[in-house]
Amino acid sequence: MTTPQRIACFGGIYSNHLALATALDDARQRGVDAVYCLGDFGGFGPSPNRSLELLRNSNVVCIQGNYDNSIGNELDDCQCGYTDPRDNHFAQISYEYTLRHTDADHRAWMRALSESLRIELGPRSLLLSHGSPRKMNEFLWESTTSTQFLNALAEQSDVDVMLTTHTGIKWQRELTHDRRFVNVGVLGRPENNGSTNVWYTVLAHDANGLRVEFVPVHYDHAALAAEMRAEKLPEEFVDTILNGWWTTCLEILPSKERRRGRY
């Protein structure tokens, strides 16, 4: 098998099957060699089986996020890493809904997934993980994660490029020795910036080296909101999809990231 030169990566689908379908179509049109999902297939959105079927039928290479570990093993909560009672309240509503509506076959599939994956992109070595290479539900925020820490993490992992998701907000940083950290973003909900689009990432290696492109995904967010209401999911979740501002899971945000939002 030849080493891929161009790949698509995303995480945090959160049962947003409409955004997932749009992103997969877009990635195919861009001629990627492979598509990778960095975990958290369910939560927040409606009808989790629809996203899972689409992932599995589209040959997307998947690793396990904290949500998938919990759903696959039928744990008591999502292991999301929140500490605030309000954040945990809404996370529990989302988790219990997802667990009830995920088929046993999908739960078994999630249970068997690896927590990380090493691949090559041209001559570069990549490590895919959900939260960080050292912890599945670790939040690595752009404003609070030091370059020194990321350099040490890359050195310990013996890798050129680290790819994560989990925070829900894309970002990247160049490191020493031509290494790179990339949070690939999520497809499940917008970035708390008043825009309804979501994001995935295309990585390519060519004569100019590694290229990272954050790709906006515009999908039928009104249709997703209607499905969420039909499933009686919290109106706070629906409002985020319709307006692009986070209304839940806010307390985990560092002050700089939170100031960008409405709440």
C-alpha positions as CSV (number, residue, x, y, z in Angstrom):
1,M,0.0,0.0,0.0
2,T,1.4,3.4,-0.9
3,T,1.9,6.1,1.7
4,P,-1.0,8.6,1.6
5,Q,-0.1,12.2,0.5
6,R,-3.4,13.8,1.4
7,I,-5.9,13.0,4.2
8,A,-9.0,14.3,5.8
9,C,-9.4,14.3,9.6
10,F,-12.2,15.3,11.9
11,G,-13.6,14.5,15.3
12,G,-16.5,15.2,17.5
13,I,-19.4,14.2,15.2
14,Y,-21.8,14.4,18.2
15,S,-24.5,12.6,16.0
16,N,-24.5,15.4,13.5
17,H,-25.0,13.0,10.5
18,L,-25.9,15.9,8.1
19,A,-22.5,17.6,8.7
20,L,-20.8,14.3,8.5
21,A,-22.3,13.5,5.1
22,T,-21.4,16.9,3.8
23,A,-17.8,16.7,5.0
24,L,-17.4,13.2,3.5
25,D,-18.7,14.4,0.1
26,D,-16.4,17.4,0.3
27,A,-13.3,15.3,1.2
28,R,-14.0,13.0,-1.7
29,Q,-14.1,15.9,-4.1
30,R,-10.8,17.1,-2.8
31,G,-9.3,13.7,-3.7
32,V,-8.0,12.6,-0.3
33,D,-6.4,9.3,0.0
34,A,-8.0,8.4,3.4
35,V,-10.4,9.8,6.0
36,Y,-9.8,9.6,9.7
37,C,-12.2,10.3,12.6
38,L,-10.6,11.0,16.0
39,G,-13.6,10.0,18.1
40,D,-16.7,11.2,19.9
41,F,-19.3,9.9,17.4
42,G,-22.4,10.5,19.6
43,G,-23.7,13.0,22.1
44,F,-25.5,16.4,21.6
45,G,-27.3,15.6,18.4
46,P,-30.1,13.2,17.4
47,S,-30.3,9.6,16.3
48,P,-26.7,8.4,16.9
49,N,-27.1,5.2,14.7
50,R,-27.3,7.4,11.6
51,S,-23.8,8.8,12.0
52,L,-22.4,5.5,13.0
53,E,-23.8,3.7,10.0
54,L,-22.4,6.5,7.7
55,L,-19.0,6.2,9.3
56,R,-18.8,2.5,9.1
57,N,-20.2,2.3,5.5
58,S,-17.8,5.0,4.3
59,N,-14.6,3.2,5.3
60,V,-13.6,6.0,7.7
61,V,-10.7,4.9,9.9
62,C,-11.8,5.6,13.5
63,I,-10.2,5.8,16.9
64,Q,-12.0,5.8,20.2
65,G,-12.9,9.0,22.1
66,N,-14.0,9.2,25.6
67,Y,-17.7,9.2,24.5
68,D,-17.2,6.0,22.5
69,N,-15.3,4.3,25.3
70,S,-18.2,5.1,27.6
71,I,-21.0,4.1,25.2
72,G,-19.1,1.0,24.1
73,N,-18.7,-0.2,27.7
74,E,-22.1,1.2,28.9
75,L,-20.5,3.3,31.6
76,D,-22.4,5.7,33.9
77,D,-21.2,8.9,32.2
78,C,-19.4,10.3,29.2
79,Q,-16.0,10.8,30.8
80,C,-16.0,14.2,29.2
81,G,-13.8,15.8,31.8
82,Y,-16.2,18.6,33.0
83,T,-16.1,19.8,36.5
84,D,-19.0,22.3,36.6
85,P,-22.4,21.0,37.8
86,R,-24.3,22.7,34.9
87,D,-21.9,21.4,32.3
88,N,-22.2,17.9,33.8
89,H,-26.0,18.2,34.0
90,F,-26.4,18.8,30.2
91,A,-23.6,16.3,29.4
92,Q,-25.5,13.6,31.3
93,I,-28.8,14.3,29.4
94,S,-26.9,14.0,26.2
95,Y,-25.1,10.8,27.3
96,E,-28.2,9.0,28.5
97,Y,-30.0,9.8,25.3
98,T,-27.1,8.5,23.2
99,L,-26.7,5.4,25.2
100,R,-30.4,4.5,24.9
101,H,-30.4,5.1,21.1
102,T,-27.2,3.4,20.1
103,D,-27.6,-0.2,18.8
104,A,-25.7,-3.1,20.4
105,D,-23.7,-3.8,17.3
106,H,-22.4,-0.2,17.2
107,R,-21.5,-0.3,20.9
108,A,-19.5,-3.5,20.3
109,W,-17.7,-1.8,17.4
110,M,-16.8,1.2,19.5
111,R,-15.6,-0.9,22.3
112,A,-13.0,-2.6,20.1
113,L,-11.5,0.6,18.7
114,S,-8.0,1.7,19.5
115,E,-7.4,4.8,21.6
116,S,-4.7,6.1,19.2
117,L,-3.3,5.5,15.8
118,R,0.1,6.1,14.1
119,I,0.2,6.7,10.4
120,E,2.5,8.2,7.8
121,L,1.8,11.1,5.5
122,G,4.5,11.2,2.9
123,P,7.7,11.1,5.0
124,R,6.0,12.5,8.2
125,S,4.9,10.4,11.1
126,L,1.5,11.3,12.6
127,L,-0.1,10.4,15.9
128,L,-3.9,10.5,16.1
129,S,-5.5,10.7,19.5
130,H,-8.7,12.2,20.9
131,G,-7.7,14.5,23.8
132,S,-4.0,14.2,23.9
133,P,-1.3,11.5,23.4
134,R,-1.2,11.0,27.2
135,K,-4.9,11.2,28.1
136,M,-8.1,10.5,26.2
137,N,-10.1,13.4,27.7
138,E,-7.4,16.0,28.2
139,F,-8.3,19.5,27.0
140,L,-5.5,21.2,25.1
141,W,-6.6,24.8,24.6
142,E,-4.7,27.2,22.4
143,S,-4.6,30.0,25.0
144,T,-3.4,27.8,27.9
145,T,-1.2,25.1,26.3
146,S,2.4,26.1,26.2
147,T,4.7,25.4,23.3
148,Q,7.2,23.9,25.7
149,F,4.6,21.3,26.8
150,L,3.7,20.4,23.2
151,N,7.4,20.0,22.3
152,A,7.9,17.6,25.2
153,L,4.7,15.7,24.3
154,A,5.9,15.3,20.7
155,E,9.4,14.2,21.9
156,Q,7.9,11.7,24.3
157,S,5.6,10.4,21.6
158,D,8.5,10.3,19.0
159,V,6.3,11.8,16.3
160,D,6.3,14.6,13.8
161,V,2.7,15.7,13.9
162,M,0.2,15.3,16.7
163,L,-3.5,15.4,15.8
164,T,-6.3,15.8,18.4
165,T,-9.9,17.0,18.8
166,H,-12.0,17.0,22.1
167,T,-12.0,20.8,22.8
168,G,-14.4,21.5,19.9
169,I,-12.3,24.4,18.6
170,K,-9.6,23.9,15.9
171,W,-6.1,25.3,16.1
172,Q,-2.5,24.5,15.2
173,R,1.0,25.4,16.3
174,E,4.4,24.9,14.8
175,L,6.9,23.2,17.1
176,T,10.7,22.7,17.2
177,H,12.4,20.3,14.8
178,D,9.7,20.9,12.1
179,R,7.0,19.3,14.3
180,R,3.4,20.4,14.4
181,F,0.4,20.2,16.7
182,V,-3.1,20.3,15.1
183,N,-6.5,20.2,16.7
184,V,-8.6,19.2,13.7
185,G,-11.9,20.6,15.0
186,V,-15.3,19.0,15.2
187,L,-18.2,18.3,13.0
188,G,-20.9,18.1,15.7
189,R,-21.4,21.8,16.6
190,P,-20.1,25.2,15.7
191,E,-17.1,26.9,17.3
192,N,-18.8,29.4,19.6
193,N,-18.3,32.3,17.2
194,G,-21.8,33.0,15.9
195,S,-21.3,31.0,12.7
196,T,-23.4,27.9,12.0
197,N,-20.7,26.1,10.0
198,V,-18.5,23.3,11.4
199,W,-14.9,22.3,10.5
200,Y,-12.7,19.5,9.4
201,T,-9.0,19.4,8.4
202,V,-7.1,18.4,5.3
203,L,-3.4,17.6,5.7
204,A,-1.2,17.1,2.7
205,H,2.5,16.6,2.0
206,D,4.0,17.9,-1.2
207,A,7.2,19.5,-2.5
208,N,6.7,22.4,-0.1
209,G,6.3,20.1,3.0
210,L,3.4,19.7,5.3
211,R,0.2,21.7,4.5
212,V,-2.7,22.0,6.9
213,E,-6.0,23.4,5.7
214,F,-9.0,24.0,8.0
215,V,-12.1,23.4,5.9
216,P,-15.5,25.0,6.8
217,V,-18.6,22.7,6.4
218,H,-21.9,24.4,5.6
219,Y,-24.7,22.0,6.0
220,D,-28.5,22.1,6.6
221,H,-28.3,23.1,10.2
222,A,-32.0,24.0,10.3
223,A,-32.9,20.5,9.4
224,L,-30.7,19.1,12.2
225,A,-32.3,21.5,14.7
226,A,-35.7,20.2,13.6
227,E,-34.6,16.6,14.2
228,M,-33.2,17.6,17.6
229,R,-36.5,19.1,18.6
230,A,-38.4,16.1,17.4
231,E,-36.2,14.0,19.7
232,K,-36.9,16.4,22.6
233,L,-33.3,17.2,23.1
234,P,-32.6,20.3,25.2
235,E,-33.5,23.6,23.6
236,E,-30.1,24.9,24.7
237,F,-28.5,22.3,22.2
238,V,-30.8,23.4,19.5
239,D,-30.0,27.1,20.0
240,T,-26.3,26.4,19.5
241,I,-26.9,24.7,16.2
242,L,-29.2,27.5,15.0
243,N,-27.1,30.5,16.2
244,G,-23.5,29.3,16.5
245,W,-23.0,30.2,20.1
246,W,-22.3,27.6,22.9
247,T,-25.0,27.6,25.6
248,T,-23.6,24.6,27.5
249,C,-20.1,23.2,28.3
250,L,-19.0,26.8,28.9
251,E,-17.3,26.5,32.2
252,I,-14.5,24.3,30.9
253,L,-13.5,27.1,28.5
254,P,-10.4,29.2,29.4
255,S,-11.1,32.9,29.8
256,K,-9.7,33.9,26.3
257,E,-11.8,31.3,24.5
258,R,-14.9,32.1,26.5
259,R,-14.7,35.8,25.8
260,R,-15.0,35.1,22.1
261,G,-18.6,33.7,22.7
262,R,-21.9,35.4,23.6
263,Y,-22.2,33.8,27.0
